[in-house]
Amino acid sequence: MKAIFETGGKQYYVSENDVIYVELLPNEVGSEVTFTNVLAVDDKVGTPYVEGAKVVCLVEKHGKQKKIKVFKYRPKKKYRKTQGHRQPYTKLVVKKIS
């Protein structure tokens, strides 16, 4: 069974036992998260959501992605600014789609 759901302003296409990385969620490691904003399940497509559909996931861990460098400058103005950024994430395992 496959589904499309949304969280953190993004949509994810998943099937059971998939491992996905989403925006940081406030849930603890080892707990279950239920997503009800399901856009499609197999052939059923909702407008905007499929009623009664849900995706149950297990929170495996929290972490931060690799560091990226943000470099800003203005040519001929002696302005340079370097920043680093690490985006926090939550690793989920999809347990059940119903």
C-alpha positions, 0 to 999 in steps of 0.5 A, a space after each residue: 500500500 502506498 500513500 502521499 501525506 504532508 508534514 512540514 510544508 512538504 509532501 512525501 510518497 511512502 509505502 510501508 516499512 520506508 525510512 524517511 527524513 522529515 522536518 523536526 517533530 516535537 515527538 520523543 524517540 520511540 513514540 508513534 506519530 499519526 499523520 491525517 493529512 493524507 492526499 492519496 492512498 493507492 488509487 483514492 485521491 482526496 480533495 484536498 485530503 482523503 477522509 479517514 486515511 492515516 499514516 502511522 510512523 515510528 520516530 527512530 531518531 532526531 538529528 541535524 543534517 550536514 553543514 552548508 555554507 551561506 556566503 553573501 557578498 556585494 561586488 566592489 563594496 567590500 561586503 562579505 558574510 559567511 554563515 553556516 546552517 545545519 537543518 534539524 530533522 526527524 527520522 521516521 519508519 512508516 509502520 502502517 497505512 490505513 
